[in-house]
Amino acid sequence: MLSHAYVFYGPDETVKKEIAYWFANKILNNRQAWHPDLLTIKPEASANIVIDLARQIKKFLVLSPYVATYKIVIIESAEKLNDYAQNALLKIFEEAPKHAIIILCAAATDSLLETIVSRGIKLPFWRGQQTDFKEADKQIVEILRKFSAADINEKYLLAEKLGKNNPVQVFELWLKFLRNQFLAESSNKTALILKISQEIYFKLNETNFNHKLAYDELILNLEYGNFGKI
C-alpha cells in the first residue's frame, strides 16, 4: 500500500531528485519523458507565487488520473515553501483523494512544518547513492544479505561476525544494500527500515554511540518494528 505523502530529505540533492522521479515513474509505469498524471513543482523564494502553486497542486490532484492509477506531484526544494504554502499543502494532504501522492524533496525535515513531516514516509539522503559494491566489500555484503532474512538468534550471531569490521563501514554498506532493495521494490516497509538505519548510522558517525548498541537497536527494530521483514 502506498502512502499519500513522502518526504525525501538530506543534502544529496542529485540523488534525492533522481530517486523521486524514478519512484514516481515506476508507480505510473512510465518510460516517457512526460506523463499526464505527473506534476513537477519547483517553488521559488518569492511569496507572490506560492498561493498559485498550492491552487495548481489542488486542481491537479482533485481530478481523476488520465491513464494511470495514481496522480503524483513532486515538489523540489520544498524548503522554499513559506508557512502559508505549507499550511495550504497540509490541507491538501487532509483532503487528498485515494489516487493522490505527493513527494516532497527538502534539504532538511526541520525546514517543513512538523504536521507535514509527520504525515509522510520520510526517506533520508545523507550520502551519495551508489549501486555497485566494491570487490573488497562483497564478503560483508553477503553477511548483510543473510542478516536481513535471518531470525533474531541468527541475526545476533551474524552481528558478532560483523562486529570484527569497522561499524561505520558496515552501516554504510547496509544502507547501500537497503537502497538497492528500495530500488527493487520501492515499498513503505523498506523506506522505514532505511530511515531507522540511517538514523543509527548518523549516531555512529557523528557521536560516540557504542557499536554493540547500534546492532542491538537495528535488530530489535527489524524484529519488533511495525514494518516486518525486508
Buried (B, 14 or more C-beta within 10 A) or exposed (E): EBBBBBBBBBEBEEBBBEBBBEBBBEBBEBEEEEBEBBBBBEBEEEEEEBEEBBEBBBEBBEEEBEEBEBBBBBBBBBBBBBEEBBBBBBEBBEEBEEBBBBBBBBBEBEBBBEEBBEBBBBBBBBBEBEEEBEEEBEEBBEBBEEBBEBEEEEBBEBBEEBEEBEBEEBBBBBBBBBBBBBBEEBBBBBBBBBBBBBBBBBBBBEEEBEBEEBBBBBBEBBEEEEBEEB
